[in-house]
């Protein structure tokens, strides 16, 4: 049986916060990459 103390609850909360923060960071990087791709496309695209 696992002992549950306020400290273990806190570390568990910090761990989930780290996972959420990491996921948000990865998502932001993906959107920045998408914006960069669009910039390259429009910069190389010749409008009629």
PQR file of N, CA, C, O and H, with PARSE charges and radii, in Angstrom:
ATOM      1  N   UNK A   1       0.840  -1.193   0.000 -0.4000 1.5000
ATOM      2  CA  UNK A   1       0.000   0.000   0.000 -0.0000 2.0000
ATOM      3  C   UNK A   1       0.874   1.241   0.000  0.5500 1.7000
ATOM      4  O   UNK A   1       1.874   1.310   0.714 -0.5500 1.4000
ATOM      5  N   UNK A   2       0.491   2.209  -0.800 -0.4000 1.5000
ATOM      6  CA  UNK A   2       1.290   3.417  -0.933 -0.0000 2.0000
ATOM      7  C   UNK A   2       0.865   4.442   0.118  0.5500 1.7000
ATOM      8  O   UNK A   2      -0.324   4.669   0.343 -0.5500 1.4000
ATOM      9  H   UNK A   2      -0.321   2.152  -1.380  0.4000 1.0000
ATOM     10  N   UNK A   3       1.845   5.042   0.744 -0.4000 1.5000
ATOM     11  CA  UNK A   3       1.562   6.049   1.762 -0.0000 2.0000
ATOM     12  C   UNK A   3       1.289   7.392   1.091  0.5500 1.7000
ATOM     13  O   UNK A   3       2.109   7.878   0.313 -0.5500 1.4000
ATOM     14  H   UNK A   3       2.811   4.857   0.562  0.4000 1.0000
ATOM     15  N   UNK A   4       0.150   7.983   1.388 -0.4000 1.5000
ATOM     16  CA  UNK A   4      -0.204   9.263   0.781 -0.0000 2.0000
ATOM     17  C   UNK A   4      -0.045  10.365   1.820  0.5500 1.7000
ATOM     18  O   UNK A   4      -0.761  10.401   2.821 -0.5500 1.4000
ATOM     19  H   UNK A   4      -0.516   7.587   2.020  0.4000 1.0000
ATOM     20  N   UNK A   5       0.881  11.239   1.574 -0.4000 1.5000
ATOM     21  CA  UNK A   5       1.107  12.397   2.445 -0.0000 2.0000
ATOM     22  C   UNK A   5       0.891  13.645   1.609  0.5500 1.7000
ATOM     23  O   UNK A   5       0.864  13.563   0.381 -0.5500 1.4000
ATOM     24  H   UNK A   5       1.463  11.210   0.761  0.4000 1.0000
ATOM     25  N   UNK A   6       0.738  14.793   2.241 -0.4000 1.5000
ATOM     26  CA  UNK A   6       0.608  16.032   1.450 -0.0000 2.0000
ATOM     27  C   UNK A   6       1.782  16.233   0.503  0.5500 1.7000
ATOM     28  O   UNK A   6       1.621  16.802  -0.576 -0.5500 1.4000
ATOM     29  H   UNK A   6       0.760  14.860   3.238  0.4000 1.0000
ATOM     30  N   UNK A   7       2.957  15.772   0.899 -0.4000 1.5000
ATOM     31  CA  UNK A   7       4.125  15.926   0.042 -0.0000 2.0000
ATOM     32  C   UNK A   7       3.983  15.107  -1.239  0.5500 1.7000
ATOM     33  O   UNK A   7       4.316  15.591  -2.320 -0.5500 1.4000
ATOM     34  H   UNK A   7       3.088  15.309   1.776  0.4000 1.0000
ATOM     35  N   UNK A   8       3.489  13.864  -1.131 -0.4000 1.5000
ATOM     36  CA  UNK A   8       3.325  13.040  -2.337 -0.0000 2.0000
ATOM     37  C   UNK A   8       2.260  13.637  -3.243  0.5500 1.7000
ATOM     38  O   UNK A   8       2.378  13.581  -4.467 -0.5500 1.4000
ATOM     39  H   UNK A   8       3.218  13.470  -0.252  0.4000 1.0000
ATOM     40  N   UNK A   9       1.209  14.215  -2.639 -0.4000 1.5000
ATOM     41  CA  UNK A   9       0.176  14.855  -3.454 -0.0000 2.0000
ATOM     42  C   UNK A   9       0.773  16.059  -4.178  0.5500 1.7000
ATOM     43  O   UNK A   9       0.494  16.276  -5.358 -0.5500 1.4000
ATOM     44  H   UNK A   9       1.113  14.260  -1.644  0.4000 1.0000
ATOM     45  N   UNK A  10       1.587  16.839  -3.480 -0.4000 1.5000
ATOM     46  CA  UNK A  10       2.224  18.006  -4.109 -0.0000 2.0000
ATOM     47  C   UNK A  10       3.137  17.597  -5.246  0.5500 1.7000
ATOM     48  O   UNK A  10       3.099  18.204  -6.316 -0.5500 1.4000
ATOM     49  H   UNK A  10       1.813  16.663  -2.522  0.4000 1.0000
ATOM     50  N   UNK A  11       3.962  16.575  -5.033 -0.4000 1.5000
ATOM     51  CA  UNK A  11       4.877  16.161  -6.106 -0.0000 2.0000
ATOM     52  C   UNK A  11       4.096  15.643  -7.297  0.5500 1.7000
ATOM     53  O   UNK A  11       4.496  15.852  -8.442 -0.5500 1.4000
ATOM     54  H   UNK A  11       3.993  16.083  -4.164  0.4000 1.0000
ATOM     55  N   UNK A  12       2.978  14.964  -7.036 -0.4000 1.5000
ATOM     56  CA  UNK A  12       2.149  14.475  -8.142 -0.0000 2.0000
ATOM     57  C   UNK A  12       1.567  15.656  -8.924  0.5500 1.7000
ATOM     58  O   UNK A  12       1.532  15.628 -10.155 -0.5500 1.4000
ATOM     59  H   UNK A  12       2.653  14.794  -6.106  0.4000 1.0000
ATOM     60  N   UNK A  13       1.110  16.694  -8.213 -0.4000 1.5000
ATOM     61  CA  UNK A  13       0.568  17.875  -8.885 -0.0000 2.0000
ATOM     62  C   UNK A  13       1.650  18.577  -9.699  0.5500 1.7000
ATOM     63  O   UNK A  13       1.398  19.011 -10.823 -0.5500 1.4000
ATOM     64  H   UNK A  13       1.138  16.717  -7.213  0.4000 1.0000
ATOM     65  N   UNK A  14       2.850  18.690  -9.139 -0.4000 1.5000
ATOM     66  CA  UNK A  14       3.938  19.333  -9.881 -0.0000 2.0000
ATOM     67  C   UNK A  14       4.282  18.538 -11.129  0.5500 1.7000
ATOM     68  O   UNK A  14       4.590  19.110 -12.174 -0.5500 1.4000
ATOM     69  H   UNK A  14       3.055  18.337  -8.226  0.4000 1.0000
ATOM     70  N   UNK A  15       4.229  17.213 -11.017 -0.4000 1.5000
ATOM     71  CA  UNK A  15       4.545  16.370 -12.168 -0.0000 2.0000
ATOM     72  C   UNK A  15       3.516  16.589 -13.279  0.5500 1.7000
ATOM     73  O   UNK A  15       3.882  16.703 -14.449 -0.5500 1.4000
ATOM     74  H   UNK A  15       3.979  16.748 -10.167  0.4000 1.0000
ATOM     75  N   UNK A  16       2.232  16.649 -12.921 -0.4000 1.5000
ATOM     76  CA  UNK A  16       1.208  16.875 -13.944 -0.0000 2.0000
ATOM     77  C   UNK A  16       1.354  18.268 -14.530  0.5500 1.7000
ATOM     78  O   UNK A  16       1.142  18.457 -15.728 -0.5500 1.4000
ATOM     79  H   UNK A  16       1.934  16.556 -11.971  0.4000 1.0000
ATOM     80  N   UNK A  17       1.714  19.257 -13.701 -0.4000 1.5000
ATOM     81  CA  UNK A  17       1.919  20.612 -14.228 -0.0000 2.0000
ATOM     82  C   UNK A  17       3.080  20.633 -15.213  0.5500 1.7000
ATOM     83  O   UNK A  17       3.016  21.310 -16.239 -0.5500 1.4000
ATOM     84  H   UNK A  17       1.886  19.104 -12.728  0.4000 1.0000
ATOM     85  N   UNK A  18       4.136  19.895 -14.904 -0.4000 1.5000
ATOM     86  CA  UNK A  18       5.275  19.813 -15.827 -0.0000 2.0000
ATOM     87  C   UNK A  18       4.857  19.176 -17.149  0.5500 1.7000
ATOM     88  O   UNK A  18       5.264  19.632 -18.218 -0.5500 1.4000
ATOM     89  H   UNK A  18       4.188  19.345 -14.070  0.4000 1.0000
ATOM     90  N   UNK A  19       4.043  18.119 -17.075 -0.4000 1.5000
ATOM     91  CA  UNK A  19       3.586  17.474 -18.303 -0.0000 2.0000
ATOM     92  C   UNK A  19       2.738  18.430 -19.139  0.5500 1.7000
ATOM     93  O   UNK A  19       2.877  18.491 -20.360 -0.5500 1.4000
ATOM     94  H   UNK A  19       3.713  17.749 -16.206  0.4000 1.0000
ATOM     95  N   UNK A  20       1.855  19.177 -18.468 -0.4000 1.5000
ATOM     96  CA  UNK A  20       1.002  20.125 -19.190 -0.0000 2.0000
ATOM     97  C   UNK A  20       1.856  21.222 -19.811  0.5500 1.7000
ATOM     98  O   UNK A  20       1.649  21.595 -20.966 -0.5500 1.4000
ATOM     99  H   UNK A  20       1.741  19.128 -17.475  0.4000 1.0000
ATOM    100  N   UNK A  21       2.815  21.741 -19.048 -0.4000 1.5000
ATOM    101  CA  UNK A  21       3.683  22.807 -19.559 -0.0000 2.0000
ATOM    102  C   UNK A  21       4.492  22.311 -20.746  0.5500 1.7000
ATOM    103  O   UNK A  21       4.661  23.031 -21.730 -0.5500 1.4000
ATOM    104  H   UNK A  21       2.984  21.439 -18.110  0.4000 1.0000
ATOM    105  N   UNK A  22       4.993  21.081 -20.659 -0.4000 1.5000
ATOM    106  CA  UNK A  22       5.771  20.511 -21.760 -0.0000 2.0000
ATOM    107  C   UNK A  22       4.892  20.347 -23.003  0.5500 1.7000
ATOM    108  O   UNK A  22       5.326  20.641 -24.117 -0.5500 1.4000
ATOM    109  H   UNK A  22       4.856  20.496 -19.860  0.4000 1.0000
ATOM    110  N   UNK A  23       3.670  19.882 -22.809 -0.4000 1.5000
ATOM    111  CA  UNK A  23       2.763  19.734 -23.941 -0.0000 2.0000
ATOM    112  C   UNK A  23       2.438  21.064 -24.587  0.5500 1.7000
ATOM    113  O   UNK A  23       2.364  21.158 -25.812 -0.5500 1.4000
ATOM    114  H   UNK A  23       3.318  19.643 -21.904  0.4000 1.0000
ATOM    115  N   UNK A  24       2.242  22.094 -23.775 -0.4000 1.5000
ATOM    116  CA  UNK A  24       1.950  23.416 -24.333 -0.0000 2.0000
ATOM    117  C   UNK A  24       3.146  23.951 -25.108  0.5500 1.7000
ATOM    118  O   UNK A  24       2.990  24.570 -26.160 -0.5500 1.4000
ATOM    119  H   UNK A  24       2.303  22.018 -22.780  0.4000 1.0000
ATOM    120  N   UNK A  25       4.332  23.708 -24.582 -0.4000 1.5000
ATOM    121  CA  UNK A  25       5.538  24.177 -25.268 -0.0000 2.0000
ATOM    122  C   UNK A  25       5.685  23.490 -26.617  0.5500 1.7000
ATOM    123  O   UNK A  25       6.007  24.134 -27.616 -0.5500 1.4000
ATOM    124  H   UNK A  25       4.459  23.205 -23.727  0.4000 1.0000
ATOM    125  N   UNK A  26       5.446  22.171 -26.647 -0.4000 1.5000
ATOM    126  CA  UNK A  26       5.545  21.441 -27.910 -0.0000 2.0000
ATOM    127  C   UNK A  26       4.498  21.910 -28.905  0.5500 1.7000
ATOM    128  O   UNK A  26       4.773  22.005 -30.101 -0.5500 1.4000
ATOM    129  H   UNK A  26       5.184  21.648 -25.836  0.4000 1.0000
ATOM    130  N   UNK A  27       3.297  22.205 -28.415 -0.4000 1.5000
ATOM    131  CA  UNK A  27       2.251  22.662 -29.320 -0.0000 2.0000
ATOM    132  C   UNK A  27       2.607  24.032 -29.895  0.5500 1.7000
ATOM    133  O   UNK A  27       2.379  24.287 -31.077 -0.5500 1.4000
ATOM    134  H   UNK A  27       3.074  22.128 -27.444  0.4000 1.0000
ATOM    135  N   UNK A  28       3.162  24.910 -29.068 -0.4000 1.5000
ATOM    136  CA  UNK A  28       3.552  26.230 -29.551 -0.0000 2.0000
ATOM    137  C   UNK A  28       4.654  26.105 -30.601  0.5500 1.7000
ATOM    138  O   UNK A  28       4.641  26.818 -31.605 -0.5500 1.4000
ATOM    139  H   UNK A  28       3.347  24.703 -28.107  0.4000 1.0000
ATOM    140  N   UNK A  29       5.590  25.217 -30.374 -0.4000 1.5000
ATOM    141  CA  UNK A  29       6.655  25.016 -31.360 -0.0000 2.0000
ATOM    142  C   UNK A  29       6.083  24.515 -32.675  0.5500 1.7000
ATOM    143  O   UNK A  29       6.544  24.912 -33.745 -0.5500 1.4000
ATOM    144  H   UNK A  29       5.600  24.639 -29.558  0.4000 1.0000
ATOM    145  N   UNK A  30       5.077  23.641 -32.604 -0.4000 1.5000
ATOM    146  CA  UNK A  30       4.467  23.115 -33.827 -0.0000 2.0000
ATOM    147  C   UNK A  30       3.767  24.236 -34.592  0.5500 1.7000
ATOM    148  O   UNK A  30       3.848  24.288 -35.820 -0.5500 1.4000
ATOM    149  H   UNK A  30       4.703  23.318 -31.734  0.4000 1.0000
ATOM    150  N   UNK A  31       3.083  25.129 -33.883 -0.4000 1.5000
ATOM    151  CA  UNK A  31       2.396  26.219 -34.579 -0.0000 2.0000
ATOM    152  C   UNK A  31       3.404  27.200 -35.163  0.5500 1.7000
ATOM    153  O   UNK A  31       3.193  27.730 -36.254 -0.5500 1.4000
ATOM    154  H   UNK A  31       3.018  25.086 -32.886  0.4000 1.0000
ATOM    155  N   UNK A  32       4.501  27.445 -34.443 -0.4000 1.5000
ATOM    156  CA  UNK A  32       5.537  28.326 -34.997 -0.0000 2.0000
ATOM    157  C   UNK A  32       6.127  27.727 -36.265  0.5500 1.7000
ATOM    158  O   UNK A  32       6.398  28.444 -37.229 -0.5500 1.4000
ATOM    159  H   UNK A  32       4.672  27.013 -33.557  0.4000 1.0000
ATOM    160  N   UNK A  33       6.324  26.417 -36.266 -0.4000 1.5000
ATOM    161  CA  UNK A  33       6.851  25.738 -37.450 -0.0000 2.0000
ATOM    162  C   UNK A  33       5.874  25.875 -38.610  0.5500 1.7000
ATOM    163  O   UNK A  33       6.287  26.087 -39.751 -0.5500 1.4000
ATOM    164  H   UNK A  33       6.104  25.835 -35.483  0.4000 1.0000
ATOM    165  N   UNK A  34       4.572  25.755 -38.321 -0.4000 1.5000
ATOM    166  CA  UNK A  34       3.558  25.899 -39.344 -0.0000 2.0000
ATOM    167  C   UNK A  34       3.576  27.313 -39.923  0.5500 1.7000
ATOM    168  O   UNK A  34       3.489  27.493 -41.138 -0.5500 1.4000
ATOM    169  H   UNK A  34       4.237  25.583 -37.395  0.4000 1.0000
ATOM    170  N   UNK A  35       3.691  28.320 -39.041 -0.4000 1.5000
ATOM    171  CA  UNK A  35       3.750  29.702 -39.523 -0.0000 2.0000
ATOM    172  C   UNK A  35       4.979  29.928 -40.385  0.5500 1.7000
ATOM    173  O   UNK A  35       4.909  30.621 -41.400 -0.5500 1.4000
ATOM    174  H   UNK A  35       3.761  28.173 -38.055  0.4000 1.0000
ATOM    175  N   UNK A  36       6.098  29.352 -39.992 -0.4000 1.5000
ATOM    176  CA  UNK A  36       7.310  29.489 -40.798 -0.0000 2.0000
ATOM    177  C   UNK A  36       7.125  28.863 -42.174  0.5500 1.7000
ATOM    178  O   UNK A  36       7.567  29.419 -43.179 -0.5500 1.4000
ATOM    179  H   UNK A  36       6.155  28.788 -39.168  0.4000 1.0000
ATOM    180  N   UNK A  37       6.469  27.703 -42.218 -0.4000 1.5000
ATOM    181  CA  UNK A  37       6.221  27.056 -43.510 -0.0000 2.0000
ATOM    182  C   UNK A  37       5.346  27.944 -44.394  0.5500 1.7000
ATOM    183  O   UNK A  37       5.606  28.097 -45.587 -0.5500 1.4000
ATOM    184  H   UNK A  37       6.109  27.252 -41.402  0.4000 1.0000
ATOM    185  N   UNK A  38       4.302  28.529 -43.792 -0.4000 1.5000
ATOM    186  CA  UNK A  38       3.437  29.413 -44.575 -0.0000 2.0000
ATOM    187  C   UNK A  38       4.200  30.633 -45.078  0.5500 1.7000
ATOM    188  O   UNK A  38       3.987  31.075 -46.207 -0.5500 1.4000
ATOM    189  H   UNK A  38       4.090  28.405 -42.823  0.4000 1.0000
ATOM    190  N   UNK A  39       5.088  31.180 -44.248 -0.4000 1.5000
ATOM    191  CA  UNK A  39       5.886  32.332 -44.684 -0.0000 2.0000
ATOM    192  C   UNK A  39       6.752  31.961 -45.879  0.5500 1.7000
ATOM    193  O   UNK A  39       6.853  32.727 -46.837 -0.5500 1.4000
ATOM    194  H   UNK A  39       5.260  30.821 -43.331  0.4000 1.0000
ATOM    195  N   UNK A  40       7.373  30.792 -45.825 -0.4000 1.5000
ATOM    196  CA  UNK A  40       8.211  30.352 -46.949 -0.0000 2.0000
ATOM    197  C   UNK A  40       7.382  30.187 -48.207  0.5500 1.7000
ATOM    198  O   UNK A  40       7.808  30.589 -49.290 -0.5500 1.4000
ATOM    199  H   UNK A  40       7.291  30.170 -45.047  0.4000 1.0000
ATOM    200  N   UNK A  41       6.192  29.596 -48.072 -0.4000 1.5000
ATOM    201  CA  UNK A  41       5.343  29.375 -49.242 -0.0000 2.0000
ATOM    202  C   UNK A  41       4.952  30.710 -49.864  0.5500 1.7000
ATOM    203  O   UNK A  41       5.058  30.889 -51.077 -0.5500 1.4000
ATOM    204  H   UNK A  41       5.846  29.270 -47.193  0.4000 1.0000
ATOM    205  N   UNK A  42       4.498  31.653 -49.028 -0.4000 1.5000
ATOM    206  CA  UNK A  42       4.039  32.924 -49.571 -0.0000 2.0000
ATOM    207  C   UNK A  42       5.193  33.784 -50.082  0.5500 1.7000
ATOM    208  O   UNK A  42       5.013  34.572 -51.010 -0.5500 1.4000
ATOM    209  H   UNK A  42       4.412  31.508 -48.042  0.4000 1.0000
ATOM    210  N   UNK A  43       6.372  33.638 -49.484 -0.4000 1.5000
ATOM    211  CA  UNK A  43       7.508  34.407 -49.971 -0.0000 2.0000
ATOM    212  C   UNK A  43       7.947  33.906 -51.339  0.5500 1.7000
ATOM    213  O   UNK A  43       8.349  34.706 -52.184 -0.5500 1.4000
ATOM    214  H   UNK A  43       6.518  32.997 -48.730  0.4000 1.0000
ATOM    215  N   UNK A  44       7.879  32.609 -51.574 -0.4000 1.5000
ATOM    216  CA  UNK A  44       8.297  32.034 -52.846 -0.0000 2.0000
ATOM    217  C   UNK A  44       7.193  32.054 -53.884  0.5500 1.7000
ATOM    218  O   UNK A  44       7.443  31.821 -55.066 -0.5500 1.4000
ATOM    219  H   UNK A  44       7.552  31.959 -50.888  0.4000 1.0000
ATOM    220  N   UNK A  45       5.967  32.332 -53.446 -0.4000 1.5000
ATOM    221  CA  UNK A  45       4.824  32.301 -54.366 -0.0000 2.0000
ATOM    222  C   UNK A  45       4.732  33.615 -55.149  0.5500 1.7000
ATOM    223  O   UNK A  45       4.782  34.697 -54.562 -0.5500 1.4000
ATOM    224  H   UNK A  45       5.764  32.522 -52.485  0.4000 1.0000
ATOM    225  N   UNK A  46       4.602  33.518 -56.439 -0.4000 1.5000
ATOM    226  CA  UNK A  46       4.457  34.711 -57.279 -0.0000 2.0000
ATOM    227  C   UNK A  46       2.978  34.939 -57.556  0.5500 1.7000
ATOM    228  O   UNK A  46       2.314  34.104 -58.169 -0.5500 1.4000
ATOM    229  H   UNK A  46       4.562  32.639 -56.915  0.4000 1.0000
ATOM    230  N   UNK A  47       2.476  36.065 -57.104 -0.4000 1.5000
ATOM    231  CA  UNK A  47       1.071  36.381 -57.324 -0.0000 2.0000
ATOM    232  C   UNK A  47       0.879  36.987 -58.699  0.5500 1.7000
ATOM    233  O   UNK A  47       1.702  37.783 -59.153 -0.5500 1.4000
ATOM    234  H   UNK A  47       3.016  36.744 -56.606  0.4000 1.0000
ATOM    235  N   UNK A  48      -0.207  36.613 -59.366 -0.4000 1.5000
ATOM    236  CA  UNK A  48      -0.461  37.084 -60.736 -0.0000 2.0000
ATOM    237  C   UNK A  48      -0.934  38.522 -60.740  0.5500 1.7000
ATOM    238  O   UNK A  48      -1.195  39.083 -61.805 -0.5500 1.4000
ATOM    239  H   UNK A  48      -0.875  35.967 -58.997  0.4000 1.0000
TER
END
